Amino acid sequence: MNIDTSMLAPMTEENFSKVARLVDEEFSSAEAEQVLPDEIVMQISQRLMEKNREAYEVLAK
């Protein structure tokens, strides 16, 4: 994980709304970067289910 130190800000009553706005902007951009097409999500899910099939079968008992 990379930390952008230019985004660090002390949390005080005076700058609370500024910090909240920065967090909201960063979260929105991070969320947009993590969107994948359904097909890719399904491929990853299938691969993980196959990889962990034995554990799932044990847990299902």
PQR file with spaces between the fields and no chain letter, atoms N, CA, C, O and H, PARSE charges and radii, in Angstrom:
ATOM       1  N    MET     1       0.850   -1.171    0.000 -0.4000 1.5000
ATOM       2  CA   MET     1       0.000    0.000    0.000 -0.0000 2.0000
ATOM       3  C    MET     1       0.892    1.228    0.000  0.5500 1.7000
ATOM       4  O    MET     1       1.858    1.314    0.758 -0.5500 1.4000
ATOM       5  N    ASN     2       0.557    2.162   -0.849 -0.4000 1.5000
ATOM       6  CA   ASN     2       1.292    3.421   -0.908 -0.0000 2.0000
ATOM       7  C    ASN     2       0.529    4.489   -0.146  0.5500 1.7000
ATOM       8  O    ASN     2      -0.693    4.588   -0.254 -0.5500 1.4000
ATOM       9  H    ASN     2      -0.228    2.092   -1.465  0.4000 1.0000
ATOM      10  N    ILE     3       1.246    5.277    0.615 -0.4000 1.5000
ATOM      11  CA   ILE     3       0.631    6.364    1.375 -0.0000 2.0000
ATOM      12  C    ILE     3       1.071    7.680    0.772  0.5500 1.7000
ATOM      13  O    ILE     3       2.265    7.963    0.668 -0.5500 1.4000
ATOM      14  H    ILE     3       2.239    5.196    0.702  0.4000 1.0000
ATOM      15  N    ASP     4       0.105    8.474    0.379 -0.4000 1.5000
ATOM      16  CA   ASP     4       0.375    9.787   -0.190 -0.0000 2.0000
ATOM      17  C    ASP     4       0.476   10.766    0.977  0.5500 1.7000
ATOM      18  O    ASP     4      -0.541   11.212    1.509 -0.5500 1.4000
ATOM      19  H    ASP     4      -0.865    8.245    0.463  0.4000 1.0000
ATOM      20  N    THR     5       1.693   11.094    1.368 -0.4000 1.5000
ATOM      21  CA   THR     5       1.882   11.962    2.536 -0.0000 2.0000
ATOM      22  C    THR     5       1.390   13.384    2.314  0.5500 1.7000
ATOM      23  O    THR     5       1.217   14.135    3.274 -0.5500 1.4000
ATOM      24  H    THR     5       2.519   10.732    0.936  0.4000 1.0000
ATOM      25  N    SER     6       1.164   13.763    1.060 -0.4000 1.5000
ATOM      26  CA   SER     6       0.619   15.102    0.813 -0.0000 2.0000
ATOM      27  C    SER     6      -0.842   15.176    1.246  0.5500 1.7000
ATOM      28  O    SER     6      -1.406   16.264    1.367 -0.5500 1.4000
ATOM      29  H    SER     6       1.305   13.153    0.280  0.4000 1.0000
ATOM      30  N    MET     7      -1.447   14.017    1.479 -0.4000 1.5000
ATOM      31  CA   MET     7      -2.851   13.978    1.894 -0.0000 2.0000
ATOM      32  C    MET     7      -3.002   13.934    3.419  0.5500 1.7000
ATOM      33  O    MET     7      -4.126   13.953    3.920 -0.5500 1.4000
ATOM      34  H    MET     7      -0.988   13.134    1.382  0.4000 1.0000
ATOM      35  N    LEU     8      -1.904   13.875    4.156 -0.4000 1.5000
ATOM      36  CA   LEU     8      -1.989   13.838    5.609 -0.0000 2.0000
ATOM      37  C    LEU     8      -2.434   15.194    6.145  0.5500 1.7000
ATOM      38  O    LEU     8      -1.951   16.238    5.707 -0.5500 1.4000
ATOM      39  H    LEU     8      -0.991   13.859    3.749  0.4000 1.0000
ATOM      40  N    ALA     9      -3.362   15.161    7.101 -0.4000 1.5000
ATOM      41  CA   ALA     9      -3.856   16.410    7.685 -0.0000 2.0000
ATOM      42  C    ALA     9      -4.242   16.139    9.135  0.5500 1.7000
ATOM      43  O    ALA     9      -4.853   15.113    9.431 -0.5500 1.4000
ATOM      44  H    ALA     9      -3.754   14.313    7.457  0.4000 1.0000
ATOM      45  N    PRO    10      -3.894   17.043   10.031 -0.5600 1.5000
ATOM      46  CA   PRO    10      -4.309   16.845   11.419  0.2800 2.0000
ATOM      47  C    PRO    10      -5.822   17.036   11.532  0.5500 1.7000
ATOM      48  O    PRO    10      -6.403   17.881   10.851 -0.5500 1.4000
ATOM      49  N    MET    11      -6.445   16.250   12.391 -0.4000 1.5000
ATOM      50  CA   MET    11      -7.892   16.336   12.565 -0.0000 2.0000
ATOM      51  C    MET    11      -8.187   17.267   13.736  0.5500 1.7000
ATOM      52  O    MET    11      -7.903   16.943   14.889 -0.5500 1.4000
ATOM      53  H    MET    11      -5.973   15.564   12.944  0.4000 1.0000
ATOM      54  N    THR    12      -8.752   18.411   13.427 -0.4000 1.5000
ATOM      55  CA   THR    12      -9.151   19.364   14.454 -0.0000 2.0000
ATOM      56  C    THR    12     -10.576   19.819   14.152  0.5500 1.7000
ATOM      57  O    THR    12     -11.091   19.588   13.058 -0.5500 1.4000
ATOM      58  H    THR    12      -8.983   18.673   12.490  0.4000 1.0000
ATOM      59  N    GLU    13     -11.195   20.454   15.111 -0.4000 1.5000
ATOM      60  CA   GLU    13     -12.547   20.965   14.883 -0.0000 2.0000
ATOM      61  C    GLU    13     -12.553   21.994   13.758  0.5500 1.7000
ATOM      62  O    GLU    13     -13.522   22.082   13.004 -0.5500 1.4000
ATOM      63  H    GLU    13     -10.776   20.642   16.000  0.4000 1.0000
ATOM      64  N    GLU    14     -11.484   22.770   13.638 -0.4000 1.5000
ATOM      65  CA   GLU    14     -11.429   23.832   12.637 -0.0000 2.0000
ATOM      66  C    GLU    14     -11.356   23.290   11.209  0.5500 1.7000
ATOM      67  O    GLU    14     -11.900   23.908   10.293 -0.5500 1.4000
ATOM      68  H    GLU    14     -10.697   22.699   14.250  0.4000 1.0000
ATOM      69  N    ASN    15     -10.697   22.152   11.003 -0.4000 1.5000
ATOM      70  CA   ASN    15     -10.546   21.656    9.637 -0.0000 2.0000
ATOM      71  C    ASN    15     -11.270   20.332    9.406  0.5500 1.7000
ATOM      72  O    ASN    15     -10.957   19.612    8.457 -0.5500 1.4000
ATOM      73  H    ASN    15     -10.256   21.650   11.747  0.4000 1.0000
ATOM      74  N    PHE    16     -12.218   20.013   10.252 -0.4000 1.5000
ATOM      75  CA   PHE    16     -12.936   18.740   10.114 -0.0000 2.0000
ATOM      76  C    PHE    16     -13.590   18.598    8.740  0.5500 1.7000
ATOM      77  O    PHE    16     -13.461   17.552    8.104 -0.5500 1.4000
ATOM      78  H    PHE    16     -12.472   20.598   11.022  0.4000 1.0000
ATOM      79  N    SER    17     -14.285   19.630    8.276 -0.4000 1.5000
ATOM      80  CA   SER    17     -14.975   19.516    6.985 -0.0000 2.0000
ATOM      81  C    SER    17     -13.977   19.387    5.839  0.5500 1.7000
ATOM      82  O    SER    17     -14.267   18.711    4.852 -0.5500 1.4000
ATOM      83  H    SER    17     -14.390   20.479    8.792  0.4000 1.0000
ATOM      84  N    LYS    18     -12.811   20.019    5.946 -0.4000 1.5000
ATOM      85  CA   LYS    18     -11.789   19.880    4.908 -0.0000 2.0000
ATOM      86  C    LYS    18     -11.279   18.437    4.858  0.5500 1.7000
ATOM      87  O    LYS    18     -11.131   17.858    3.782 -0.5500 1.4000
ATOM      88  H    LYS    18     -12.575   20.568    6.749  0.4000 1.0000
ATOM      89  N    VAL    19     -11.015   17.871    6.026 -0.4000 1.5000
ATOM      90  CA   VAL    19     -10.530   16.491    6.084 -0.0000 2.0000
ATOM      91  C    VAL    19     -11.609   15.536    5.570  0.5500 1.7000
ATOM      92  O    VAL    19     -11.311   14.608    4.818 -0.5500 1.4000
ATOM      93  H    VAL    19     -11.135   18.341    6.900  0.4000 1.0000
ATOM      94  N    ALA    20     -12.857   15.761    5.972 -0.4000 1.5000
ATOM      95  CA   ALA    20     -13.953   14.916    5.502 -0.0000 2.0000
ATOM      96  C    ALA    20     -14.077   14.985    3.983  0.5500 1.7000
ATOM      97  O    ALA    20     -14.314   13.961    3.342 -0.5500 1.4000
ATOM      98  H    ALA    20     -13.100   16.514    6.582  0.4000 1.0000
ATOM      99  N    ARG    21     -13.924   16.146    3.406 -0.4000 1.5000
ATOM     100  CA   ARG    21     -14.007   16.319    1.958 -0.0000 2.0000
ATOM     101  C    ARG    21     -12.852   15.577    1.267  0.5500 1.7000
ATOM     102  O    ARG    21     -13.058   14.920    0.247 -0.5500 1.4000
ATOM     103  H    ARG    21     -13.731   16.978    3.927  0.4000 1.0000
ATOM     104  N    LEU    22     -11.637   15.686    1.825 -0.4000 1.5000
ATOM     105  CA   LEU    22     -10.487   14.974    1.251 -0.0000 2.0000
ATOM     106  C    LEU    22     -10.707   13.468    1.270  0.5500 1.7000
ATOM     107  O    LEU    22     -10.420   12.779    0.292 -0.5500 1.4000
ATOM     108  H    LEU    22     -11.469   16.220    2.653  0.4000 1.0000
ATOM     109  N    VAL    23     -11.216   12.963    2.385 -0.4000 1.5000
ATOM     110  CA   VAL    23     -11.475   11.524    2.503 -0.0000 2.0000
ATOM     111  C    VAL    23     -12.514   11.099    1.474  0.5500 1.7000
ATOM     112  O    VAL    23     -12.357   10.071    0.815 -0.5500 1.4000
ATOM     113  H    VAL    23     -11.449   13.523    3.180  0.4000 1.0000
ATOM     114  N    ASP    24     -13.565   11.880    1.338 -0.4000 1.5000
ATOM     115  CA   ASP    24     -14.617   11.555    0.378 -0.0000 2.0000
ATOM     116  C    ASP    24     -14.070   11.530   -1.049  0.5500 1.7000
ATOM     117  O    ASP    24     -14.393   10.626   -1.820 -0.5500 1.4000
ATOM     118  H    ASP    24     -13.693   12.715    1.874  0.4000 1.0000
ATOM     119  N    GLU    25     -13.255   12.504   -1.400 -0.4000 1.5000
ATOM     120  CA   GLU    25     -12.677   12.556   -2.746 -0.0000 2.0000
ATOM     121  C    GLU    25     -11.760   11.367   -2.998  0.5500 1.7000
ATOM     122  O    GLU    25     -11.803   10.759   -4.068 -0.5500 1.4000
ATOM     123  H    GLU    25     -12.993   13.238   -0.774  0.4000 1.0000
ATOM     124  N    GLU    26     -10.934   11.040   -2.017 -0.4000 1.5000
ATOM     125  CA   GLU    26     -10.011    9.912   -2.180 -0.0000 2.0000
ATOM     126  C    GLU    26     -10.762    8.590   -2.262  0.5500 1.7000
ATOM     127  O    GLU    26     -10.422    7.727   -3.070 -0.5500 1.4000
ATOM     128  H    GLU    26     -10.899   11.534   -1.149  0.4000 1.0000
ATOM     129  N    PHE    27     -11.780    8.434   -1.427 -0.4000 1.5000
ATOM     130  CA   PHE    27     -12.560    7.196   -1.452 -0.0000 2.0000
ATOM     131  C    PHE    27     -13.242    7.038   -2.802  0.5500 1.7000
ATOM     132  O    PHE    27     -13.262    5.942   -3.362 -0.5500 1.4000
ATOM     133  H    PHE    27     -12.056    9.135   -0.770  0.4000 1.0000
ATOM     134  N    SER    28     -13.797    8.114   -3.324 -0.4000 1.5000
ATOM     135  CA   SER    28     -14.481    8.051   -4.613 -0.0000 2.0000
ATOM     136  C    SER    28     -13.522    7.635   -5.722  0.5500 1.7000
ATOM     137  O    SER    28     -13.877    6.814   -6.568 -0.5500 1.4000
ATOM     138  H    SER    28     -13.780    9.004   -2.868  0.4000 1.0000
ATOM     139  N    SER    29     -12.328    8.182   -5.730 -0.4000 1.5000
ATOM     140  CA   SER    29     -11.374    7.823   -6.783 -0.0000 2.0000
ATOM     141  C    SER    29     -10.868    6.393   -6.597  0.5500 1.7000
ATOM     142  O    SER    29     -10.667    5.683   -7.583 -0.5500 1.4000
ATOM     143  H    SER    29     -12.040    8.849   -5.043  0.4000 1.0000
ATOM     144  N    ALA    30     -10.661    5.961   -5.364 -0.4000 1.5000
ATOM     145  CA   ALA    30     -10.216    4.584   -5.108 -0.0000 2.0000
ATOM     146  C    ALA    30     -11.304    3.592   -5.483  0.5500 1.7000
ATOM     147  O    ALA    30     -11.019    2.526   -6.028 -0.5500 1.4000
ATOM     148  H    ALA    30     -10.824    6.538   -4.563  0.4000 1.0000
ATOM     149  N    GLU    31     -12.543    3.941   -5.193 -0.4000 1.5000
ATOM     150  CA   GLU    31     -13.666    3.076   -5.531 -0.0000 2.0000
ATOM     151  C    GLU    31     -13.779    2.908   -7.042  0.5500 1.7000
ATOM     152  O    GLU    31     -14.034    1.803   -7.520 -0.5500 1.4000
ATOM     153  H    GLU    31     -12.774    4.807   -4.750  0.4000 1.0000
ATOM     154  N    ALA    32     -13.598    3.963   -7.783 -0.4000 1.5000
ATOM     155  CA   ALA    32     -13.689    3.910   -9.242 -0.0000 2.0000
ATOM     156  C    ALA    32     -12.585    3.030   -9.822  0.5500 1.7000
ATOM     157  O    ALA    32     -12.804    2.355  -10.828 -0.5500 1.4000
ATOM     158  H    ALA    32     -13.391    4.861   -7.394  0.4000 1.0000
ATOM     159  N    GLU    33     -11.428    3.028   -9.218 -0.4000 1.5000
ATOM     160  CA   GLU    33     -10.307    2.232   -9.706 -0.0000 2.0000
ATOM     161  C    GLU    33     -10.514    0.741   -9.456  0.5500 1.7000
ATOM     162  O    GLU    33      -9.886   -0.082  -10.122 -0.5500 1.4000
ATOM     163  H    GLU    33     -11.251    3.576   -8.401  0.4000 1.0000
ATOM     164  N    GLN    34     -11.373    0.378   -8.518 -0.4000 1.5000
ATOM     165  CA   GLN    34     -11.541   -1.017   -8.141 -0.0000 2.0000
ATOM     166  C    GLN    34     -12.719   -1.697   -8.834  0.5500 1.7000
ATOM     167  O    GLN    34     -13.047   -2.834   -8.496 -0.5500 1.4000
ATOM     168  H    GLN    34     -11.884    1.046   -7.977  0.4000 1.0000
ATOM     169  N    VAL    35     -13.353   -1.044   -9.780 -0.4000 1.5000
ATOM     170  CA   VAL    35     -14.485   -1.618  -10.484 -0.0000 2.0000
ATOM     171  C    VAL    35     -13.967   -2.536  -11.581  0.5500 1.7000
ATOM     172  O    VAL    35     -13.163   -2.126  -12.418 -0.5500 1.4000
ATOM     173  H    VAL    35     -13.086   -0.120  -10.054  0.4000 1.0000
ATOM     174  N    LEU    36     -14.434   -3.783  -11.571 -0.4000 1.5000
ATOM     175  CA   LEU    36     -14.040   -4.758  -12.584 -0.0000 2.0000
ATOM     176  C    LEU    36     -15.279   -5.260  -13.314  0.5500 1.7000
ATOM     177  O    LEU    36     -16.369   -5.275  -12.742 -0.5500 1.4000
ATOM     178  H    LEU    36     -15.087   -4.116  -10.891  0.4000 1.0000
ATOM     179  N    PRO    37     -15.128   -5.663  -14.547 -0.5600 1.5000
ATOM     180  CA   PRO    37     -16.257   -6.258  -15.256  0.2800 2.0000
ATOM     181  C    PRO    37     -16.708   -7.545  -14.565  0.5500 1.7000
ATOM     182  O    PRO    37     -15.895   -8.251  -13.968 -0.5500 1.4000
ATOM     183  N    ASP    38     -17.996   -7.846  -14.645 -0.4000 1.5000
ATOM     184  CA   ASP    38     -18.547   -9.038  -14.000 -0.0000 2.0000
ATOM     185  C    ASP    38     -17.833  -10.318  -14.429  0.5500 1.7000
ATOM     186  O    ASP    38     -17.656  -11.231  -13.622 -0.5500 1.4000
ATOM     187  H    ASP    38     -18.657   -7.273  -15.130  0.4000 1.0000
ATOM     188  N    GLU    39     -17.427  -10.386  -15.683 -0.4000 1.5000
ATOM     189  CA   GLU    39     -16.778  -11.597  -16.181 -0.0000 2.0000
ATOM     190  C    GLU    39     -15.470  -11.868  -15.427  0.5500 1.7000
ATOM     191  O    GLU    39     -15.167  -13.013  -15.092 -0.5500 1.4000
ATOM     192  H    GLU    39     -17.571   -9.644  -16.339  0.4000 1.0000
ATOM     193  N    ILE    40     -14.712  -10.823  -15.170 -0.4000 1.5000
ATOM     194  CA   ILE    40     -13.440  -10.989  -14.458 -0.0000 2.0000
ATOM     195  C    ILE    40     -13.695  -11.409  -13.016  0.5500 1.7000
ATOM     196  O    ILE    40     -12.995  -12.271  -12.485 -0.5500 1.4000
ATOM     197  H    ILE    40     -14.958   -9.893  -15.442  0.4000 1.0000
ATOM     198  N    VAL    41     -14.691  -10.804  -12.385 -0.4000 1.5000
ATOM     199  CA   VAL    41     -15.040  -11.167  -11.007 -0.0000 2.0000
ATOM     200  C    VAL    41     -15.462  -12.638  -10.952  0.5500 1.7000
ATOM     201  O    VAL    41     -15.067  -13.362  -10.038 -0.5500 1.4000
ATOM     202  H    VAL    41     -15.260  -10.104  -12.816  0.4000 1.0000
ATOM     203  N    MET    42     -16.249  -13.073  -11.913 -0.4000 1.5000
ATOM     204  CA   MET    42     -16.696  -14.466  -11.947 -0.0000 2.0000
ATOM     205  C    MET    42     -15.519  -15.419  -12.169  0.5500 1.7000
ATOM     206  O    MET    42     -15.483  -16.498  -11.577 -0.5500 1.4000
ATOM     207  H    MET    42     -16.570  -12.484  -12.655  0.4000 1.0000
ATOM     208  N    GLN    43     -14.562  -15.036  -13.012 -0.4000 1.5000
ATOM     209  CA   GLN    43     -13.382  -15.874  -13.247 -0.0000 2.0000
ATOM     210  C    GLN    43     -12.560  -16.006  -11.967  0.5500 1.7000
ATOM     211  O    GLN    43     -12.116  -17.101  -11.621 -0.5500 1.4000
ATOM     212  H    GLN    43     -14.592  -14.160  -13.493  0.4000 1.0000
ATOM     213  N    ILE    44     -12.361  -14.910  -11.278 -0.4000 1.5000
ATOM     214  CA   ILE    44     -11.605  -14.934  -10.022 -0.0000 2.0000
ATOM     215  C    ILE    44     -12.339  -15.779   -8.994  0.5500 1.7000
ATOM     216  O    ILE    44     -11.729  -16.596   -8.304 -0.5500 1.4000
ATOM     217  H    ILE    44     -12.722  -14.021  -11.559  0.4000 1.0000
ATOM     218  N    SER    45     -13.647  -15.584   -8.890 -0.4000 1.5000
ATOM     219  CA   SER    45     -14.460  -16.340   -7.945 -0.0000 2.0000
ATOM     220  C    SER    45     -14.371  -17.836   -8.232  0.5500 1.7000
ATOM     221  O    SER    45     -14.179  -18.633   -7.314 -0.5500 1.4000
ATOM     222  H    SER    45     -14.143  -14.920   -9.450  0.4000 1.0000
ATOM     223  N    GLN    46     -14.509  -18.220   -9.493 -0.4000 1.5000
ATOM     224  CA   GLN    46     -14.429  -19.629   -9.882 -0.0000 2.0000
ATOM     225  C    GLN    46     -13.067  -20.212   -9.518  0.5500 1.7000
ATOM     226  O    GLN    46     -12.984  -21.320   -8.987 -0.5500 1.4000
ATOM     227  H    GLN    46     -14.666  -17.573  -10.239  0.4000 1.0000
ATOM     228  N    ARG    47     -12.011  -19.474   -9.800 -0.4000 1.5000
ATOM     229  CA   ARG    47     -10.658  -19.949   -9.488 -0.0000 2.0000
ATOM     230  C    ARG    47     -10.483  -20.156   -7.985  0.5500 1.7000
ATOM     231  O    ARG    47      -9.899  -21.153   -7.561 -0.5500 1.4000
ATOM     232  H    ARG    47     -12.079  -18.574  -10.231  0.4000 1.0000
ATOM     233  N    LEU    48     -10.988  -19.217   -7.175 -0.4000 1.5000
ATOM     234  CA   LEU    48     -10.875  -19.349   -5.717 -0.0000 2.0000
ATOM     235  C    LEU    48     -11.709  -20.508   -5.193  0.5500 1.7000
ATOM     236  O    LEU    48     -11.286  -21.211   -4.275 -0.5500 1.4000
ATOM     237  H    LEU    48     -11.463  -18.407   -7.520  0.4000 1.0000
ATOM     238  N    MET    49     -12.890  -20.713   -5.767 -0.4000 1.5000
ATOM     239  CA   MET    49     -13.726  -21.840   -5.329 -0.0000 2.0000
ATOM     240  C    MET    49     -13.049  -23.170   -5.647  0.5500 1.7000
ATOM     241  O    MET    49     -13.068  -24.089   -4.828 -0.5500 1.4000
ATOM     242  H    MET    49     -13.234  -20.142   -6.513  0.4000 1.0000
ATOM     243  N    GLU    50     -12.450  -23.274   -6.834 -0.4000 1.5000
ATOM     244  CA   GLU    50     -11.744  -24.505   -7.192 -0.0000 2.0000
ATOM     245  C    GLU    50     -10.531  -24.714   -6.296  0.5500 1.7000
ATOM     246  O    GLU    50     -10.270  -25.834   -5.855 -0.5500 1.4000
ATOM     247  H    GLU    50     -12.434  -22.527   -7.499  0.4000 1.0000
ATOM     248  N    LYS    51      -9.799  -23.658   -6.028 -0.4000 1.5000
ATOM     249  CA   LYS    51      -8.603  -23.747   -5.194 -0.0000 2.0000
ATOM     250  C    LYS    51      -8.953  -24.189   -3.769  0.5500 1.7000
ATOM     251  O    LYS    51      -8.195  -24.929   -3.143 -0.5500 1.4000
ATOM     252  H    LYS    51     -10.011  -22.749   -6.386  0.4000 1.0000
ATOM     253  N    ASN    52     -10.102  -23.735   -3.262 -0.4000 1.5000
ATOM     254  CA   ASN    52     -10.473  -24.007   -1.872 -0.0000 2.0000
ATOM     255  C    ASN    52     -11.609  -25.021   -1.743  0.5500 1.7000
ATOM     256  O    ASN    52     -12.263  -25.088   -0.702 -0.5500 1.4000
ATOM     257  H    ASN    52     -10.718  -23.134   -3.771  0.4000 1.0000
ATOM     258  N    ARG    53     -11.847  -25.808   -2.791 -0.4000 1.5000
ATOM     259  CA   ARG    53     -12.958  -26.756   -2.799 -0.0000 2.0000
ATOM     260  C    ARG    53     -12.937  -27.683   -1.581  0.5500 1.7000
ATOM     261  O    ARG    53     -13.972  -27.893   -0.949 -0.5500 1.4000
ATOM     262  H    ARG    53     -11.315  -25.754   -3.636  0.4000 1.0000
ATOM     263  N    GLU    54     -11.797  -28.225   -1.254 -0.4000 1.5000
ATOM     264  CA   GLU    54     -11.713  -29.156   -0.132 -0.0000 2.0000
ATOM     265  C    GLU    54     -12.134  -28.489    1.182  0.5500 1.7000
ATOM     266  O    GLU    54     -12.872  -29.080    1.969 -0.5500 1.4000
ATOM     267  H    GLU    54     -10.956  -28.054   -1.768  0.4000 1.0000
ATOM     268  N    ALA    55     -11.673  -27.281    1.413 -0.4000 1.5000
ATOM     269  CA   ALA    55     -12.037  -26.567    2.634 -0.0000 2.0000
ATOM     270  C    ALA    55     -13.537  -26.284    2.665  0.5500 1.7000
ATOM     271  O    ALA    55     -14.166  -26.406    3.716 -0.5500 1.4000
ATOM     272  H    ALA    55     -11.073  -26.801    0.773  0.4000 1.0000
ATOM     273  N    TYR    56     -14.116  -25.907    1.521 -0.4000 1.5000
ATOM     274  CA   TYR    56     -15.553  -25.648    1.452 -0.0000 2.0000
ATOM     275  C    TYR    56     -16.354  -26.904    1.752  0.5500 1.7000
ATOM     276  O    TYR    56     -17.377  -26.846    2.433 -0.5500 1.4000
ATOM     277  H    TYR    56     -13.604  -25.808    0.668  0.4000 1.0000
ATOM     278  N    GLU    57     -15.880  -28.059    1.236 -0.4000 1.5000
ATOM     279  CA   GLU    57     -16.592  -29.326    1.479 -0.0000 2.0000
ATOM     280  C    GLU    57     -16.548  -29.685    2.959  0.5500 1.7000
ATOM     281  O    GLU    57     -17.543  -30.162    3.504 -0.5500 1.4000
ATOM     282  H    GLU    57     -15.049  -28.106    0.683  0.4000 1.0000
ATOM     283  N    VAL    58     -15.421  -29.466    3.612 -0.4000 1.5000
ATOM     284  CA   VAL    58     -15.309  -29.741    5.050 -0.0000 2.0000
ATOM     285  C    VAL    58     -16.234  -28.825    5.835  0.5500 1.7000
ATOM     286  O    VAL    58     -16.912  -29.269    6.762 -0.5500 1.4000
ATOM     287  H    VAL    58     -14.613  -29.079    3.169  0.4000 1.0000
ATOM     288  N    LEU    59     -16.264  -27.554    5.469 -0.4000 1.5000
ATOM     289  CA   LEU    59     -17.117  -26.589    6.174 -0.0000 2.0000
ATOM     290  C    LEU    59     -18.601  -26.872    5.940  0.5500 1.7000
ATOM     291  O    LEU    59     -19.432  -26.550    6.789 -0.5500 1.4000
ATOM     292  H    LEU    59     -15.713  -27.194    4.716  0.4000 1.0000
ATOM     293  N    ALA    60     -18.935  -27.462    4.811 -0.4000 1.5000
ATOM     294  CA   ALA    60     -20.340  -27.732    4.492 -0.0000 2.0000
ATOM     295  C    ALA    60     -20.912  -28.878    5.314  0.5500 1.7000
ATOM     296  O    ALA    60     -22.131  -29.032    5.390 -0.5500 1.4000
ATOM     297  H    ALA    60     -18.259  -27.723    4.121  0.4000 1.0000
ATOM     298  N    LYS    61     -20.058  -29.680    5.927 -0.4000 1.5000
ATOM     299  CA   LYS    61     -20.534  -30.832    6.712 -0.0000 2.0000
ATOM     300  C    LYS    61     -21.123  -30.403    8.028  0.5500 1.7000
ATOM     301  O    LYS    61     -21.570  -31.244    8.808 -0.5500 1.4000
ATOM     302  H    LYS    61     -19.067  -29.555    5.865  0.4000 1.0000
